[in-house]
Amino acid sequence: MGEDYEPLDTIRASYNLRASVTVAPILFHEESRNLFEQDKNAISLTAWACVVYSMVPYLGILFLPLAFAVGGAGYIVSLRQPHLGGRRLAMICVVLSVVILGIQLLLWWLLTLFHSWIVDLPIRG
């Protein structure tokens, strides 16, 4: 805190330290970072959109090959042109597309399983 900070005067007066000056030592210097910095390129953002669309149950399986291919292309582009960024997002898209593929295949398997149960039900009449 600087010496011109007025509540600091009140704290010092309460401890009878009005005349003393305390300066906190700087222990380390931290570089300021941009909190809104985006490490993305257009290809990795397209892959992310395909991953989001692939989360739709059953119909999302149509977007999975596109998410995998575009995510891989985004990773390759980020390796060849590192100034564009987007390497981390592209890898996340590739990994998520594989995980979502497993979930989508499980949903389709359950759909066929339930269908076979319904077809095999005896009809009472």
N, C-alpha and C positions, 0 to 999 in steps of 0.2 A: 504494500500500500504506500502511496506517496504521502508526503508530509502535508499536502493540501487537502487531504481527506478529512472532512470536518468531524464525523463520528469518532475518528481516531483521537481527536482532542478530548472528547468527552470520556473516552476510555482511559486516557492518560491522567485526566484530572481525577477520576475515581480512584486511581492507584497512586496519586501524588507524584506522577511522572511527567508533569507538564513540560519540563525543560529538557528532558532527555530525548535523544533522537535515536531511533532504531531503524536500521536498514537491513532487510533480509538479504543474505548472500544468494547469489545466483549459483545453484548447484550444477545445473546443466542447461544447455541451450537446445531447445526443441524447435525444429523448423516448423513453420506454419504449413499446414496442408489444406488444400482445397477440398472441403467436404463434399462438394457437388461435382467433383471431377468424374468424368465418365470414361471408362476404358472400354469403349464399344465401337464397332464399325457397322456399316450397313448390312453386311452379310451375317454377322453374328446376331444382329437385331432381327433379321428375317428368320433365322433359325430359332430364335426365342419365340417369335410369333407362331411358328409351326409347332413348337413344343406346347405352347399354351392351347392351340387348337386341337392338338392330339389328346388332350385330357378329357375331351368329350367322350362319354361312354359309347362304345361300339362304333360310332362314326369317326372317332378320332384316329382309328387305325389307318385311315387313308392319309393322314398327315405325317405319320411316323417315318416312312422312308424319306420323305422330303426333309424332315427335321434332322435326320441322321446325315443325309448327304450335304445339306446346306451347312450344318454345324461343322462337318469335316472340312468343307471348303473354306469356311470362315477361319478355322484353325490353321489351315495351310496358308491362307492369305496373311494371317497375323504373323506367321513365321517368316514369310518372305518380305513383308512390309511392317516391321515392328512399330513404326511411328503411328500406324492406324489404330493399334490396340485391338481389343476384343478377343484375345486368346483365351482368357479365363471363361468368359461367357460362352464361347464356342465349345469349349470342353464340357462345360456344364450342360449345354444342349445335347451333346452327343451322349453323355452318360444318362441324362434324364430320358432321352428317347429310347434307350435300351431298357431302362426300368419301366417306363410306361408301356413299352411293347409287351413285357411280361405280364403286366396288369391287364392290358387289353386282351391278350390271349387267354388269360384266366377268365375274364368276363365272357368271351365268346365260348369257351368250353362249358361254363356254367349255363349259358343260354341253350346250347345243344343238349346238355344233361337234363335241364328242366323240360325242354321240348320232348325228349324221349319219355320222361316220366308222365307228362300230360297225355301223350299219344297212347301209352300203355295202360291208362286208367280204364277200368271196366265201366261200361255205361249201364246204369240201372234204369230200368224202364218198365 
